[in-house]
Amino acid sequence: MLPRLALNVKILDMRKITCTYLVLLTAFSFAIILWAEPNEPVQEKPTVDGAVIICKDMIDDGLYQSIQRRVQIALNQEVEYIIFDIDTFGGSLFAAYNISEYLLHEVNPKAHTVAYVSKKAISAGALISVACKDIIMKERTRIGDCAPIALGGKLEGVEREKIETDTRAAFVTSAKANNYPEALLKAMVTQQIEVYRIKNKTTGEYEFFEGTRLPQDPNEYEIESKELIVTNDELLTLTATDALKYGIARAVVQDRQGVQDFLSRRDDVVFSGESKILRTNWSEEMVRKINHPAVMSILVMVALLGVYIELNSPGVGLPGLVAVICFAIIVGSKYLIGLANWFEVAVFVIGIILLMVEIFLIPGFGITGILGIIFILAGLFGMLIRNGWNEVPWPQTELDWHLFSSGILGLSIGFLGFMILAWILTKYLPKFEFLSGLVLVPATAKQGDEFEISMTVPPESKVGPVQVGDRGEVVTRLRPSGKVQFGDAIVDCAAQGDFLDKGTEVEIIKIRGNKVVVRSVKNQEQE
């Protein structure tokens, strides 16, 4: 009996082992089948292209035009990331406004913009940086300090607040568009803004508040442990480390390659290679330098000095050519940066033509010369303000007024320099014999209400005033104005009737004020 029972137990154990084996075999088979199934392909990271636009030195209208050109090149090449390499102490706030609005409204919707602060982004450079979607800073760099200043003066009271209000609004607009702390950006503009950093107990995140808008609920914020970031007597300027800590910079890197590496990790993309560098070309750099206030003052001074020497020396020569070149550079540079439109250029050219007609064709100085001066001044002043051809060139905003004032200051300095140099030339140049022909020396003093007649004489000569009836020889063609030599003296004269060629013998028939009117001796004898 016992042996049979033992046999039954062994049979049951074998059945269990067999079932277990079959289950394991089936599971193993399924595992092999599943493992043998081909894996789905791994999703590859998208490949993107980048372009680097260099933004260094002075922020001005020339840089704005250059940025537009280079950005368009990048967009035409379908670049996904545009990196602006920024290293500047600032410059024209008006130009920074234009660049900022251009980035926010036209570039950001088409490409991912990044401000890479390679050394410093101060003043207008900070405004341009925050207009980009990301700010990435190199180690030991800084950003901030965008308080408006006026060239040659001070901004105080209402004037300062008018400009700061608009500037703060520009920073706030960029902060909202690109997720930067508004309070910190406003503290870069206005000195009286105090900013604290306070932790939100609910979210665990730090938030920034102006001193006048601190939260009051201790259950929501850790008010007692608030951190003072900037006091009310300083402008905010942040180092790269602090900018990262306070959420203005997305990352701090060692070089430009580090920018691409950070973007690749964060955005899960792969750059196709090193980003193409787009720099300003030589013509853009030249135009930017020409429009610097100091250079513009020198150009105005040289142009006026050339006109002065040309009008007070026989013939048309180098001084007149230099003046024409300087005026062409002034007008052309203003046109290239968008300050001068075709209408203002046309007004300026018409003024030059009217003035030349008055000088060379019409005796005396009358309505033509006055209109010429008015047209020239209107054209120059119109080029100091950005306006359409159908708009009156008149400042509309406080910023326009300060830009206009800066332009007037440059012109005034140039005019003052011209007056000083003209006085020096008139006083001392005739004493040098080899240069005496460049400047006319006034005739000897006369009695009563007589005018002085413009004449040039060698330093050693003693020549009295010319008189009606004196005869001389034409030195430069009278059209009808020109130069006539009477003995050792060369006198400004105007011909009566026909134009007179060089070498024609003439006689003074009238002295009207400081104008000497002559007539051909040959024609007079024939009559």
Steps between C-alpha positions, in 0.01 A plus 500: 500500500772743593708448186201576277424823690860610457478434129189720466675786681797476264268511198329815634840668558608421146182653361561821697857517381390441143237776517747740653750418234246555223399838647860613527574374151202690360600818681857465384381445142287813510796695639719377218234596245455846650873551523540391141245761380679796334532807728336826398751753360636752754378854439798706380555855630412770245794671335503881505717781360626804686634844409700744712449875455774716654368805691793689646605857585255790456127430461386737225276523194777355286505186715120476476517504120783244510307267732201510266720406205676214679185361661334489160795301364457250786123474447547450127725204583223360726714517815311384811725667763637855473762580765586867561855535635468816714787708636408867545484785747183624325432794271190646342187406696290575192701247296466245783121551495494425128715187537293377795169543319644342187603190696172471692262549209684378190783264594380306807193356321728359227810381691622432852705803606776477760700786653850374577667757727865443417634788714238758595145606414470843657227762445361462144674162481281374788184614320601305191592192706166469679319522166649158415325182614806386697793673667814290542801662661867421491679465831602831665274719284231751604167644391286798604519879566262639238425844646450756216752784476509811281801605295627834624240541776309346788168322513312602810148511636218454252739473202675199653176332603353537150788311343536249785129415483530403136824311563351306792201411282737361235674283763167380643375408152809285443474351851143384436581369154813307603432416867749724681442656847326833437604665825869436438488634146323817618774549761752513215328817376392693809716572801214534751370143463577264791465128425469199735505127436246302708425126501147384430411233757241337276709460185843503659611749234662839557315809379613863464315799640556874500537656844163672472321178399617247756256215584335517840385140558763310709315174437564526127849659492808480721494875559739498793780343294462731198823580313581857392631491141537871419459809720314816399822698445665278238442370149495125459798342328541124534797271458452179305471297822232725649314526169476118496396489865221754449363354176620755248767277349404146395857374530859604558750353254870521422480589131273522197513122450359466850192687382432237235567218745251643751232551236555150367444346845206716598312495170600143407643602163825450313678788327615407152839660561659819622266795461573735213636839618343809337704817558455862400663582166747784442241738357270459802790565737597809301147641509477433876827688563398792279176548692679524834435855638873580520566393139189683378621820669836474323331442163276806546799712601713389202210549256430855617870582502531375143211722390653798681843457342350440157294819514801700613758370254532532121362219288326176589742249648577252773313671790174498306548136404568408864183681608291315241645165610430574869140601431450190286635280782273668758185467290585151370569359846172637634315348206660157546397474867144611427510847659490677164234417244501598134293812565747643752793419272321676214438808718868511597620465139259773383641727770856436379398576140325825598802612700737422212277696262508795738879486532598446138215633287314779680682816621438597861324288757123475470202273522674210323781484754261531794281221363809286445609537863146428624478184286842378617414552867158337455661197334766463770256541790258256338776240494530515879154342547360176362182582308316414181537711188146630549548580871626824647849433647417618847563318832184334630619333820739590779749250363473661155579835656813367667614332178433824315691697764796262470505552123480878540785482750718318246421757229561786742839365603594467135383857427690636802816322387454650153467852642819462702701358210362761257611777736845345532533467121387857440734642763818300454500322164563813289826553691644192331586603146472156344144461644377859468294426190268270693328775699384844395633794699259789555575823322642790695267679736270767358318793647129541562244235427690327217518120488823305486566339163629143500846493347822305540846655474853378565608577858771746391268706276333821606188535290223751559131440430399457138293773339256544213698526179783267604591245237608142555517150352262210566673224699212254518206498259226738610172298505417782580699492828870426513845643563661801329856617551564873541875544533612281789148460640250229407143618559161325504300650214177447309467552126221708356337336202681206339732253670865600460782256432836488672742764365229749403583862580229657715421831663320573826175677417326479838578424865182405681556431866767232509431390143719614215329500157721492191449513126711389203715789370469364144120499510497848652723638220281339232197677641 
